[in-house]
Amino acid sequence: MRHDSFLAGRSTTVERDEDDAPRRSDRAWGFVRLGIGLAQMGGATTAFVLLFETGVTTAALLAVVATSVSTTASVLLFGRDRPRGLR
């Protein structure tokens, strides 16, 4: 497979083997990672809004706990994938 692109007026060619395509399991884990990330962002936003609007209530604390659980799951499942400079 051949891909041509133009960067700053120069033509570069990138060769890709068919073996470079992501496997089905890699794609599935990517969707899991995306879902957990969206849960983290949505949970954090919900928790902040509830804390600011209603104060410390049961609903706000449940949102904080749910966000903490999704963050912990993300770190446990995908923490080793971080680049070396960020460890």
C-alpha positions, 0 to 999 in steps of 0.5 A, spaced: 500 500 500 502 506 498 500 513 501 503 520 498 502 526 501 505 533 500 509 537 506 511 544 505 511 543 498 515 537 498 513 530 496 514 524 500 512 517 500 510 512 505 511 505 504 506 501 509 505 493 509 499 490 509 501 487 516 501 494 519 494 494 519 491 494 526 488 487 529 481 486 531 483 485 538 487 492 538 481 495 535 477 493 540 481 495 546 482 502 543 474 502 543 474 500 550 480 505 552 476 511 548 469 509 552 473 509 559 476 516 557 469 519 555 466 516 562 472 520 565 471 526 562 463 526 563 464 523 570 468 529 572 464 534 568 458 531 572 461 531 579 463 539 578 457 541 576 453 537 581 458 540 587 457 547 584 450 547 583 448 542 589 454 542 594 456 536 597 450 531 596 449 523 595 449 524 587 455 529 587 459 524 591 457 518 587 459 522 581 466 523 584 466 515 586 464 513 579 469 518 576 475 515 580 473 508 579 473 509 571 480 513 572 483 507 576 481 502 571 484 506 566 491 506 569 490 499 571 489 497 564 493 502 560 498 505 564 504 501 561 502 504 554 505 511 556 511 514 553 517 513 557 518 520 558 511 521 562 512 515 567 
